[in-house]
Amino acid sequence: MRQLRITVDQDKCVGSTTCLHTARATFALDQSGKSSVVNPQGDGEATVIEAAESCPVGAITVEDAETGESVFP
């Protein structure tokens, strides 16, 4: 299983929580009510990608941590 680098653009995030509902072990809301990554290995790759796709403002990016290759978008 490859390691993922997951980032949330805090300037884009509106705190819709769609990513939290999909990948509860990976994302959580921070003190400002925006999504943050709490455990990059918390959910499987397919679940993390589904969560990123569900973001209404496209604030989540996913890369292969080893190669830097973009996984999503």
C-alpha positions as CSV (number, residue, x, y, z in Angstrom):
1,M,0.0,0.0,0.0
2,R,1.5,3.3,-1.0
3,Q,1.8,6.2,1.4
4,L,-0.2,9.3,0.6
5,R,0.5,13.0,1.2
6,I,-2.9,14.6,1.7
7,T,-3.3,18.4,2.0
8,V,-6.2,20.7,2.7
9,D,-6.0,24.2,1.3
10,Q,-7.2,26.2,4.3
11,D,-7.9,29.2,2.1
12,K,-10.4,27.2,0.0
13,C,-11.9,25.0,2.8
14,V,-15.4,26.1,3.8
15,G,-15.9,23.4,6.5
16,S,-18.6,21.5,4.7
17,T,-17.5,18.3,6.5
18,T,-18.2,16.1,3.5
19,C,-14.6,14.7,3.7
20,L,-15.2,13.9,7.4
21,H,-18.3,11.9,6.6
22,T,-16.4,9.8,4.0
23,A,-13.0,9.4,5.7
24,R,-13.5,9.8,9.4
25,A,-10.1,8.3,10.4
26,T,-8.2,10.7,8.1
27,F,-9.9,14.1,8.5
28,A,-11.1,16.2,11.4
29,L,-12.2,19.8,11.9
30,D,-9.6,22.1,13.4
31,Q,-10.3,24.9,15.9
32,S,-11.3,27.3,13.0
33,G,-13.9,24.8,11.8
34,K,-11.9,23.8,8.7
35,S,-10.9,20.3,7.7
36,S,-7.4,19.1,8.5
37,V,-5.6,15.8,8.0
38,V,-5.2,14.0,11.4
39,N,-4.0,10.6,10.0
40,P,-2.9,10.2,6.4
41,Q,-3.1,6.4,6.8
42,G,-6.4,6.4,8.6
43,D,-8.5,5.3,5.7
44,G,-7.6,3.4,2.5
45,E,-6.6,5.2,-0.7
46,A,-10.0,4.7,-2.4
47,T,-11.8,6.2,0.6
48,V,-9.4,9.2,0.7
49,I,-9.9,9.9,-3.0
50,E,-13.7,9.6,-2.6
51,A,-13.4,12.2,0.3
52,A,-11.3,14.5,-1.9
53,E,-13.8,14.2,-4.8
54,S,-16.7,15.0,-2.4
55,C,-15.1,18.4,-1.4
56,P,-17.4,21.1,-2.9
57,V,-14.6,23.6,-3.2
58,G,-11.8,21.3,-4.4
59,A,-9.6,22.0,-1.3
60,I,-8.1,18.5,-1.0
61,T,-5.1,17.3,-2.9
62,V,-3.7,13.8,-2.7
63,E,-0.2,12.8,-3.8
64,D,2.0,9.7,-3.6
65,A,4.3,10.6,-0.7
66,E,7.3,8.8,-2.2
67,T,7.2,10.0,-5.8
68,G,5.2,13.3,-5.5
69,E,2.9,12.0,-8.3
70,S,-0.6,13.6,-8.2
71,V,-3.3,11.0,-7.3
72,F,-6.1,13.6,-7.0
73,P,-7.0,15.9,-8.7
